[in-house]
């Protein structure tokens, strides 16, 4: 049977791998040799499971959105990752990797962040476990997500504003990799999404797969069956999407729909629609789709959402798009805002701008009344209130 999971060489189809500088080879190889045995160790699983339950607050609810369902003429369930501690799905991964780093004897943690949610989650995990924490964040994102910067600093992390390039997520990732090259012995890099060299995409997907594990159990309770007709999630790097679809990748009964950031329009030059526009290339250690010009230079992406402002895509999602296992839809800024305001007004849930892109897919699909749709609300909208207020006042 065909599988869409990772192979033994770290590839999803033709995407993935580990393209890294020599100085990092030992770090990445040591991680590759150890991550599965640590993640599968009974004592790790017990500690991680206890923290997910008692600290993060899992399981997150699978909420039947009655009024939203009526609006779109199908049955829509929202997987409420916005109700996790720290306000997003990011804590699932940050906590798991911080525990893993501790077991590998690392004392210093570095991370990159765009919207700030991964930075906050990493700083939270480091505060809990007593680890030094440095977070790289593009200066543009520092300014538009200053509340999250203040949270990270309150949690004891050092936030480093990055002033190269577009001063967003790509540039923050570049700086984090540079730091890792300089401090390979004591430092562990917690990558926030299903990007980077193998084993990161697989490791992050495994840590986020708690989402789809819970969806199966909760749907069985709600509907008497453990699979939906549609799974919908937003993709920047792709971690909440990977977690949402993980246990359904090879289940052909389930349609997978991924929402990427259209920005001002796919052909506007101000977009982060990587799958629509990207060409095969290498970014941050993995072969995937990348927005690049004729000379192979990476183009600067744009999105109203800091967490989707990335010129690449996780190799799992690149493969799902290339093989047509997933339908990928670009959602523009204005469509995401409209979807956010609709959810807020008819369900009383203010979503993060990233999640609003997933919601923006709903009017673009022709659902049947009997269709069961599960959509992941990956984060809450506290961090995006200034953007929402500005949009309301225009």
One Martini backbone bead per residue (centre of mass of N, CA, C, O) as a GRO file, in nm:
protein
  394
    1UNK     BB    1   0.098   0.035   0.020
    2UNK     BB    2   0.067   0.356   0.011
    3UNK     BB    3   0.280   0.610   0.157
    4UNK     BB    4   0.309   0.944   0.339
    5UNK     BB    5   0.535   0.872   0.495
    6UNK     BB    6   0.833   0.842   0.606
    7UNK     BB    7   1.140   0.732   0.531
    8UNK     BB    8   1.452   0.593   0.616
    9UNK     BB    9   1.594   0.868   0.471
   10UNK     BB   10   1.402   1.134   0.516
   11UNK     BB   11   1.155   1.099   0.305
   12UNK     BB   12   0.896   1.253   0.101
   13UNK     BB   13   0.963   1.116  -0.142
   14UNK     BB   14   1.150   1.392  -0.280
   15UNK     BB   15   1.125   1.509   0.015
   16UNK     BB   16   1.394   1.637   0.219
   17UNK     BB   17   1.637   1.564   0.423
   18UNK     BB   18   2.006   1.662   0.474
   19UNK     BB   19   2.123   2.000   0.424
   20UNK     BB   20   2.438   2.056   0.570
   21UNK     BB   21   2.676   2.169   0.745
   22UNK     BB   22   2.951   2.019   0.872
   23UNK     BB   23   2.927   2.140   1.168
   24UNK     BB   24   2.623   1.991   1.198
   25UNK     BB   25   2.638   1.684   1.152
   26UNK     BB   26   2.664   1.571   1.441
   27UNK     BB   27   2.405   1.687   1.563
   28UNK     BB   28   2.203   1.558   1.360
   29UNK     BB   29   2.300   1.264   1.387
   30UNK     BB   30   2.249   1.231   1.690
   31UNK     BB   31   1.949   1.286   1.671
   32UNK     BB   32   1.876   1.062   1.468
   33UNK     BB   33   1.983   0.825   1.659
   34UNK     BB   34   1.780   0.917   1.925
   35UNK     BB   35   1.477   1.012   1.895
   36UNK     BB   36   1.313   0.746   1.889
   37UNK     BB   37   1.407   0.618   2.157
   38UNK     BB   38   1.308   0.853   2.332
   39UNK     BB   39   1.006   0.878   2.240
   40UNK     BB   40   0.965   0.550   2.316
   41UNK     BB   41   1.017   0.586   2.600
   42UNK     BB   42   0.849   0.530   2.887
   43UNK     BB   43   0.942   0.777   3.062
   44UNK     BB   44   0.887   0.990   2.851
   45UNK     BB   45   0.584   0.931   2.801
   46UNK     BB   46   0.494   0.984   3.089
   47UNK     BB   47   0.593   1.277   3.118
   48UNK     BB   48   0.462   1.396   2.866
   49UNK     BB   49   0.169   1.307   2.927
   50UNK     BB   50   0.142   1.458   3.196
   51UNK     BB   51   0.194   1.746   3.079
   52UNK     BB   52  -0.033   1.752   2.872
   53UNK     BB   53  -0.255   1.727   3.088
   54UNK     BB   54  -0.159   1.923   3.346
   55UNK     BB   55  -0.028   2.174   3.172
   56UNK     BB   56  -0.172   2.207   2.887
   57UNK     BB   57  -0.481   2.058   2.877
   58UNK     BB   58  -0.526   1.779   2.786
   59UNK     BB   59  -0.760   1.753   2.589
   60UNK     BB   60  -0.868   1.912   2.329
   61UNK     BB   61  -1.141   2.022   2.201
   62UNK     BB   62  -1.426   1.901   2.013
   63UNK     BB   63  -1.619   2.138   1.843
   64UNK     BB   64  -1.948   2.198   1.771
   65UNK     BB   65  -2.035   2.426   1.512
   66UNK     BB   66  -2.347   2.511   1.466
   67UNK     BB   67  -2.353   2.791   1.312
   68UNK     BB   68  -2.131   2.730   1.106
   69UNK     BB   69  -2.273   2.485   0.985
   70UNK     BB   70  -2.523   2.638   0.885
   71UNK     BB   71  -2.369   2.833   0.694
   72UNK     BB   72  -2.226   2.570   0.520
   73UNK     BB   73  -2.390   2.291   0.514
   74UNK     BB   74  -2.252   2.126   0.764
   75UNK     BB   75  -2.024   1.946   0.975
   76UNK     BB   76  -1.849   2.138   1.221
   77UNK     BB   77  -1.531   2.088   1.365
   78UNK     BB   78  -1.329   2.215   1.634
   79UNK     BB   79  -0.992   2.218   1.701
   80UNK     BB   80  -0.881   2.348   2.027
   81UNK     BB   81  -0.567   2.477   2.040
   82UNK     BB   82  -0.632   2.759   2.178
   83UNK     BB   83  -0.667   2.610   2.479
   84UNK     BB   84  -0.392   2.596   2.533
   85UNK     BB   85  -0.117   2.646   2.673
   86UNK     BB   86  -0.026   2.960   2.519
   87UNK     BB   87  -0.252   2.943   2.262
   88UNK     BB   88  -0.131   2.672   2.114
   89UNK     BB   89   0.025   2.400   1.950
   90UNK     BB   90   0.337   2.451   2.016
   91UNK     BB   91   0.369   2.309   2.299
   92UNK     BB   92   0.385   2.013   2.213
   93UNK     BB   93   0.674   2.042   2.084
   94UNK     BB   94   0.846   2.206   2.287
   95UNK     BB   95   0.822   2.007   2.521
   96UNK     BB   96   0.932   1.753   2.381
   97UNK     BB   97   1.213   1.874   2.296
   98UNK     BB   98   1.309   1.962   2.578
   99UNK     BB   99   1.314   1.677   2.697
  100UNK     BB  100   1.511   1.563   2.489
  101UNK     BB  101   1.746   1.758   2.542
  102UNK     BB  102   1.786   1.676   2.837
  103UNK     BB  103   1.853   1.371   2.765
  104UNK     BB  104   2.113   1.487   2.585
  105UNK     BB  105   2.259   1.722   2.773
  106UNK     BB  106   2.128   1.995   2.726
  107UNK     BB  107   2.135   2.362   2.832
  108UNK     BB  108   2.076   2.506   2.549
  109UNK     BB  109   1.823   2.706   2.390
  110UNK     BB  110   1.699   2.738   2.057
  111UNK     BB  111   1.493   2.969   1.852
  112UNK     BB  112   1.230   3.033   1.632
  113UNK     BB  113   1.009   3.313   1.527
  114UNK     BB  114   0.711   3.474   1.424
  115UNK     BB  115   0.436   3.507   1.595
  116UNK     BB  116   0.557   3.381   1.891
  117UNK     BB  117   0.440   3.103   1.985
  118UNK     BB  118   0.700   2.933   1.985
  119UNK     BB  119   0.858   3.115   2.173
  120UNK     BB  120   0.668   3.090   2.415
  121UNK     BB  121   0.674   2.781   2.436
  122UNK     BB  122   0.981   2.756   2.478
  123UNK     BB  123   1.006   2.942   2.724
  124UNK     BB  124   0.816   2.771   2.896
  125UNK     BB  125   0.975   2.503   2.892
  126UNK     BB  126   1.238   2.628   3.010
  127UNK     BB  127   1.120   2.723   3.276
  128UNK     BB  128   1.024   2.443   3.372
  129UNK     BB  129   1.336   2.301   3.317
  130UNK     BB  130   1.588   2.501   3.345
  131UNK     BB  131   1.656   2.654   3.063
  132UNK     BB  132   1.823   2.808   2.839
  133UNK     BB  133   1.698   3.099   2.633
  134UNK     BB  134   1.693   3.163   2.270
  135UNK     BB  135   1.526   3.404   2.053
  136UNK     BB  136   1.453   3.433   1.714
  137UNK     BB  137   1.343   3.753   1.560
  138UNK     BB  138   1.206   3.943   1.351
  139UNK     BB  139   1.168   4.277   1.354
  140UNK     BB  140   0.887   4.284   1.228
  141UNK     BB  141   0.767   4.080   1.442
  142UNK     BB  142   0.835   4.232   1.699
  143UNK     BB  143   0.637   4.469   1.630
  144UNK     BB  144   0.364   4.286   1.568
  145UNK     BB  145   0.450   4.092   1.851
  146UNK     BB  146   0.511   4.234   2.142
  147UNK     BB  147   0.362   4.062   2.350
  148UNK     BB  148   0.529   3.802   2.304
  149UNK     BB  149   0.798   3.926   2.379
  150UNK     BB  150   0.721   3.991   2.674
  151UNK     BB  151   0.666   3.701   2.755
  152UNK     BB  152   0.946   3.582   2.702
  153UNK     BB  153   1.095   3.770   2.898
  154UNK     BB  154   0.932   3.688   3.152
  155UNK     BB  155   1.033   3.376   3.112
  156UNK     BB  156   1.368   3.431   3.045
  157UNK     BB  157   1.417   3.513   2.765
  158UNK     BB  158   1.616   3.586   2.480
  159UNK     BB  159   1.555   3.838   2.243
  160UNK     BB  160   1.649   3.840   1.892
  161UNK     BB  161   1.672   4.074   1.663
  162UNK     BB  162   1.629   4.060   1.308
  163UNK     BB  163   1.786   4.258   1.021
  164UNK     BB  164   1.765   4.071   0.794
  165UNK     BB  165   1.613   4.111   0.517
  166UNK     BB  166   1.268   4.094   0.604
  167UNK     BB  167   1.249   4.037   0.915
  168UNK     BB  168   1.160   3.727   0.945
  169UNK     BB  169   1.141   3.390   0.965
  170UNK     BB  170   1.375   3.317   0.778
  171UNK     BB  171   1.588   3.499   0.928
  172UNK     BB  172   1.563   3.366   1.204
  173UNK     BB  173   1.656   3.088   1.110
  174UNK     BB  174   1.935   3.165   1.011
  175UNK     BB  175   2.039   3.263   1.294
  176UNK     BB  176   1.997   3.000   1.447
  177UNK     BB  177   2.193   2.833   1.275
  178UNK     BB  178   2.444   3.003   1.338
  179UNK     BB  179   2.446   2.952   1.638
  180UNK     BB  180   2.472   2.643   1.622
  181UNK     BB  181   2.750   2.646   1.480
  182UNK     BB  182   2.889   2.791   1.742
  183UNK     BB  183   2.710   2.576   1.961
  184UNK     BB  184   2.708   2.241   1.945
  185UNK     BB  185   2.750   2.113   2.234
  186UNK     BB  186   2.508   2.270   2.432
  187UNK     BB  187   2.304   2.297   2.189
  188UNK     BB  188   1.950   2.323   2.116
  189UNK     BB  189   1.724   2.305   1.837
  190UNK     BB  190   1.396   2.432   1.831
  191UNK     BB  191   1.187   2.352   1.598
  192UNK     BB  192   0.853   2.477   1.508
  193UNK     BB  193   0.845   2.287   1.250
  194UNK     BB  194   0.816   2.087   0.943
  195UNK     BB  195   1.130   2.163   0.922
  196UNK     BB  196   1.423   2.092   0.799
  197UNK     BB  197   1.623   1.855   0.886
  198UNK     BB  198   1.671   1.547   0.925
  199UNK     BB  199   1.432   1.476   1.186
  200UNK     BB  200   1.232   1.718   1.225
  201UNK     BB  201   0.969   1.670   1.063
  202UNK     BB  202   0.907   1.400   1.213
  203UNK     BB  203   0.923   1.490   1.508
  204UNK     BB  204   0.707   1.712   1.500
  205UNK     BB  205   0.478   1.534   1.393
  206UNK     BB  206   0.476   1.338   1.633
  207UNK     BB  207   0.420   1.556   1.857
  208UNK     BB  208   0.146   1.657   1.699
  209UNK     BB  209  -0.027   1.378   1.677
  210UNK     BB  210  -0.221   1.425   1.917
  211UNK     BB  211  -0.442   1.556   1.751
  212UNK     BB  212  -0.539   1.306   1.575
  213UNK     BB  213  -0.578   1.113   1.807
  214UNK     BB  214  -0.810   1.279   1.935
  215UNK     BB  215  -1.000   1.296   1.696
  216UNK     BB  216  -1.067   0.997   1.681
  217UNK     BB  217  -1.191   0.972   1.968
  218UNK     BB  218  -1.398   1.215   1.948
  219UNK     BB  219  -1.558   1.127   1.697
  220UNK     BB  220  -1.661   0.864   1.808
  221UNK     BB  221  -1.831   1.005   2.026
  222UNK     BB  222  -1.997   1.202   1.834
  223UNK     BB  223  -2.039   0.991   1.550
  224UNK     BB  224  -1.933   0.675   1.553
  225UNK     BB  225  -1.664   0.778   1.410
  226UNK     BB  226  -1.295   0.818   1.333
  227UNK     BB  227  -1.375   0.993   1.066
  228UNK     BB  228  -1.362   1.228   0.828
  229UNK     BB  229  -1.407   1.394   0.524
  230UNK     BB  230  -1.257   1.653   0.646
  231UNK     BB  231  -0.938   1.823   0.658
  232UNK     BB  232  -0.840   2.140   0.814
  233UNK     BB  233  -0.544   2.351   0.750
  234UNK     BB  234  -0.279   2.543   0.807
  235UNK     BB  235   0.020   2.668   0.614
  236UNK     BB  236   0.364   2.715   0.654
  237UNK     BB  237   0.538   2.480   0.764
  238UNK     BB  238   0.314   2.252   0.915
  239UNK     BB  239   0.242   2.147   1.218
  240UNK     BB  240  -0.069   2.150   1.256
  241UNK     BB  241  -0.125   1.984   1.004
  242UNK     BB  242   0.039   1.732   1.075
  243UNK     BB  243  -0.125   1.671   1.335
  244UNK     BB  244  -0.411   1.649   1.199
  245UNK     BB  245  -0.316   1.415   0.964
  246UNK     BB  246  -0.132   1.180   1.057
  247UNK     BB  247  -0.361   0.936   1.100
  248UNK     BB  248  -0.471   1.004   0.775
  249UNK     BB  249  -0.276   0.985   0.532
  250UNK     BB  250  -0.375   0.667   0.439
  251UNK     BB  251  -0.683   0.774   0.430
  252UNK     BB  252  -0.900   0.788   0.156
  253UNK     BB  253  -1.166   0.903   0.303
  254UNK     BB  254  -0.980   1.157   0.350
  255UNK     BB  255  -0.982   1.493   0.305
  256UNK     BB  256  -0.718   1.723   0.229
  257UNK     BB  257  -0.690   2.068   0.348
  258UNK     BB  258  -0.481   2.343   0.256
  259UNK     BB  259  -0.384   2.664   0.392
  260UNK     BB  260  -0.247   2.933   0.231
  261UNK     BB  261  -0.078   3.239   0.188
  262UNK     BB  262  -0.189   3.490  -0.040
  263UNK     BB  263  -0.223   3.770   0.059
  264UNK     BB  264  -0.270   3.992  -0.217
  265UNK     BB  265  -0.196   3.757  -0.407
  266UNK     BB  266  -0.040   3.525  -0.595
  267UNK     BB  267   0.036   3.761  -0.836
  268UNK     BB  268   0.141   4.026  -0.656
  269UNK     BB  269   0.426   3.975  -0.483
  270UNK     BB  270   0.234   3.943  -0.206
  271UNK     BB  271   0.331   3.632  -0.084
  272UNK     BB  272   0.296   3.268   0.064
  273UNK     BB  273   0.241   3.066  -0.196
  274UNK     BB  274   0.434   2.803  -0.231
  275UNK     BB  275   0.272   2.582  -0.389
  276UNK     BB  276   0.185   2.766  -0.627
  277UNK     BB  277   0.501   2.895  -0.681
  278UNK     BB  278   0.696   2.682  -0.626
  279UNK     BB  279   1.020   2.542  -0.635
  280UNK     BB  280   1.254   2.327  -0.635
  281UNK     BB  281   1.447   2.312  -0.325
  282UNK     BB  282   1.662   2.459  -0.072
  283UNK     BB  283   1.569   2.490   0.284
  284UNK     BB  284   1.687   2.455   0.586
  285UNK     BB  285   1.788   2.138   0.500
  286UNK     BB  286   1.557   2.100   0.267
  287UNK     BB  287   1.363   1.945   0.027
  288UNK     BB  288   1.145   2.169  -0.156
  289UNK     BB  289   0.935   2.423  -0.172
  290UNK     BB  290   1.027   2.743  -0.330
  291UNK     BB  291   1.042   3.082  -0.336
  292UNK     BB  292   1.181   3.173  -0.657
  293UNK     BB  293   1.389   3.270  -0.886
  294UNK     BB  294   1.567   3.210  -1.175
  295UNK     BB  295   1.842   3.206  -0.981
  296UNK     BB  296   1.744   3.079  -0.688
  297UNK     BB  297   1.636   3.309  -0.529
  298UNK     BB  298   1.488   3.401  -0.249
  299UNK     BB  299   1.181   3.511  -0.186
  300UNK     BB  300   0.987   3.740  -0.036
  301UNK     BB  301   0.745   3.705   0.178
  302UNK     BB  302   0.377   3.749   0.235
  303UNK     BB  303   0.177   3.823   0.536
  304UNK     BB  304  -0.049   3.905   0.780
  305UNK     BB  305   0.081   3.640   0.890
  306UNK     BB  306   0.359   3.557   1.071
  307UNK     BB  307   0.325   3.228   1.063
  308UNK     BB  308   0.309   3.230   0.714
  309UNK     BB  309   0.596   3.388   0.653
  310UNK     BB  310   0.707   3.157   0.422
  311UNK     BB  311   0.908   3.025   0.142
  312UNK     BB  312   0.822   2.747   0.241
  313UNK     BB  313   0.779   2.387   0.314
  314UNK     BB  314   0.702   2.107   0.425
  315UNK     BB  315   0.777   1.794   0.296
  316UNK     BB  316   0.508   1.661   0.347
  317UNK     BB  317   0.336   1.880   0.187
  318UNK     BB  318   0.481   1.866  -0.080
  319UNK     BB  319   0.398   1.571  -0.133
  320UNK     BB  320   0.089   1.604  -0.112
  321UNK     BB  321   0.079   1.798  -0.354
  322UNK     BB  322   0.234   1.633  -0.578
  323UNK     BB  323   0.019   1.373  -0.530
  324UNK     BB  324  -0.278   1.484  -0.452
  325UNK     BB  325  -0.361   1.432  -0.147
  326UNK     BB  326  -0.377   1.743  -0.141
  327UNK     BB  327  -0.552   2.040  -0.106
  328UNK     BB  328  -0.447   2.365  -0.217
  329UNK     BB  329  -0.531   2.687  -0.068
  330UNK     BB  330  -0.547   3.019  -0.127
  331UNK     BB  331  -0.552   3.282   0.126
  332UNK     BB  332  -0.632   3.591   0.169
  333UNK     BB  333  -0.630   3.842   0.382
  334UNK     BB  334  -0.936   3.926   0.351
  335UNK     BB  335  -1.047   3.635   0.388
  336UNK     BB  336  -0.935   3.586   0.673
  337UNK     BB  337  -1.076   3.820   0.813
  338UNK     BB  338  -1.365   3.742   0.746
  339UNK     BB  339  -1.352   3.462   0.890
  340UNK     BB  340  -1.287   3.571   1.172
  341UNK     BB  341  -1.544   3.748   1.210
  342UNK     BB  342  -1.747   3.524   1.178
  343UNK     BB  343  -1.664   3.341   1.413
  344UNK     BB  344  -1.690   3.555   1.633
  345UNK     BB  345  -2.003   3.626   1.581
  346UNK     BB  346  -2.121   3.301   1.580
  347UNK     BB  347  -1.909   3.162   1.826
  348UNK     BB  348  -1.704   3.327   2.017
  349UNK     BB  349  -1.424   3.305   1.838
  350UNK     BB  350  -1.086   3.412   1.846
  351UNK     BB  351  -0.862   3.381   1.602
  352UNK     BB  352  -0.593   3.330   1.457
  353UNK     BB  353  -0.463   3.423   1.159
  354UNK     BB  354  -0.383   3.144   1.075
  355UNK     BB  355  -0.663   3.005   1.121
  356UNK     BB  356  -0.820   3.197   0.925
  357UNK     BB  357  -0.724   3.051   0.670
  358UNK     BB  358  -0.879   2.792   0.716
  359UNK     BB  359  -1.158   2.933   0.726
  360UNK     BB  360  -1.125   3.055   0.424
  361UNK     BB  361  -1.200   2.776   0.280
  362UNK     BB  362  -1.506   2.713   0.320
  363UNK     BB  363  -1.630   2.891   0.070
  364UNK     BB  364  -1.453   2.699  -0.152
  365UNK     BB  365  -1.648   2.460  -0.070
  366UNK     BB  366  -1.862   2.188  -0.165
  367UNK     BB  367  -2.084   2.083   0.053
  368UNK     BB  368  -2.246   1.839   0.225
  369UNK     BB  369  -2.466   1.784   0.476
  370UNK     BB  370  -2.305   1.503   0.569
  371UNK     BB  371  -2.049   1.637   0.619
  372UNK     BB  372  -1.741   1.592   0.794
  373UNK     BB  373  -1.566   1.857   0.960
  374UNK     BB  374  -1.218   1.925   1.041
  375UNK     BB  375  -1.091   2.215   1.216
  376UNK     BB  376  -0.797   2.384   1.300
  377UNK     BB  377  -0.743   2.583   1.584
  378UNK     BB  378  -0.419   2.677   1.644
  379UNK     BB  379  -0.510   2.970   1.762
  380UNK     BB  380  -0.528   3.267   1.927
  381UNK     BB  381  -0.612   3.631   1.891
  382UNK     BB  382  -0.454   3.814   2.087
  383UNK     BB  383  -0.193   3.882   1.904
  384UNK     BB  384  -0.410   4.017   1.666
  385UNK     BB  385  -0.577   4.271   1.760
  386UNK     BB  386  -0.454   4.508   1.604
  387UNK     BB  387  -0.527   4.402   1.323
  388UNK     BB  388  -0.833   4.377   1.369
  389UNK     BB  389  -0.891   4.671   1.450
  390UNK     BB  390  -0.786   4.800   1.193
  391UNK     BB  391  -0.989   4.653   1.004
  392UNK     BB  392  -1.250   4.764   1.144
  393UNK     BB  393  -1.156   5.085   1.089
  394UNK     BB  394  -1.160   5.091   0.757
   0.00000   0.00000   0.00000
